[in-house]
Amino acid sequence: MLRVQRIVYHTSTEIRSELAWIESLITEDIVVTPRPVADGEGRLLSQIVLNGSPRYRRTIFRILQAFPQRKTQFVIGGE
């Protein structure tokens, strides 16, 4: 999945903070979410340059594969 952000909308620091938070959610097994993917130079965030000027930032996320839902049994009442 490709996400494109306008340069003026969020700073690189804000986006990197969000990417670190997503990695933390994945590492701590809090939620299943697409993992950010680094580009060929190891960057999770890079610029898109148009006409010699940076216009956008981009991040790529790995697409999640579908998996069967876990069956959960709830016990009400204690026994």
C-alpha positions as CSV (number, residue, x, y, z in Angstrom):
1,M,0.0,0.0,0.0
2,L,1.4,3.4,-0.9
3,R,0.6,6.4,1.2
4,V,1.5,9.9,-0.2
5,Q,1.6,13.0,2.1
6,R,1.8,16.6,1.0
7,I,4.9,18.3,2.2
8,V,3.0,21.1,3.9
9,Y,0.5,18.8,5.8
10,H,2.8,17.0,8.3
11,T,6.5,17.3,9.1
12,S,8.9,14.5,8.5
13,T,9.3,14.3,12.3
14,E,5.6,13.8,12.8
15,I,5.5,11.1,10.1
16,R,8.5,9.3,11.5
17,S,7.0,9.4,14.9
18,E,3.8,7.8,13.6
19,L,5.9,5.1,11.8
20,A,7.8,4.4,15.1
21,W,4.4,4.1,16.9
22,I,3.1,1.6,14.3
23,E,6.3,-0.5,14.6
24,S,5.8,-0.5,18.4
25,L,2.2,-1.7,18.0
26,I,3.4,-4.5,15.8
27,T,6.4,-5.4,18.0
28,E,4.4,-5.5,21.2
29,D,1.7,-7.5,19.5
30,I,-1.0,-5.0,20.4
31,V,-2.8,-4.8,17.1
32,V,-2.4,-6.4,13.7
33,T,-1.5,-3.6,11.3
34,P,0.4,-3.2,8.0
35,R,4.2,-2.9,8.6
36,P,6.1,0.0,7.0
37,V,8.5,-1.1,4.3
38,A,11.9,0.6,3.8
39,D,12.9,1.7,0.3
40,G,16.1,0.4,-1.4
41,E,18.1,2.8,0.6
42,G,16.7,1.7,3.9
43,R,14.3,4.7,4.4
44,L,10.8,4.4,5.7
45,L,10.0,7.9,4.5
46,S,11.2,9.5,1.3
47,Q,10.4,12.5,-0.9
48,I,8.8,12.7,-4.3
49,V,10.4,15.4,-6.3
50,L,8.5,17.1,-9.2
51,N,10.1,19.7,-11.5
52,G,13.2,19.7,-9.2
53,S,11.2,20.5,-6.0
54,P,10.1,18.2,-3.2
55,R,6.3,18.1,-3.3
56,Y,5.3,14.9,-1.4
57,R,6.5,12.3,1.0
58,R,5.8,8.7,0.6
59,T,5.6,5.6,2.8
60,I,4.9,2.1,1.8
61,F,3.2,-0.5,3.9
62,R,3.1,-4.3,3.5
63,I,-0.4,-5.6,2.7
64,L,-1.9,-7.9,5.3
65,Q,-2.9,-11.3,4.2
66,A,-6.3,-12.5,5.3
67,F,-6.3,-15.0,8.2
68,P,-9.0,-17.0,9.8
69,Q,-10.6,-15.4,12.8
70,R,-9.8,-16.9,16.2
71,K,-12.8,-18.5,18.0
72,T,-13.1,-17.1,21.4
73,Q,-15.2,-18.6,24.1
74,F,-16.6,-16.3,26.8
75,V,-17.6,-17.7,30.2
76,I,-20.2,-15.8,32.1
77,G,-20.8,-16.4,35.8
78,G,-17.5,-18.0,36.9
79,E,-17.9,-21.7,36.4
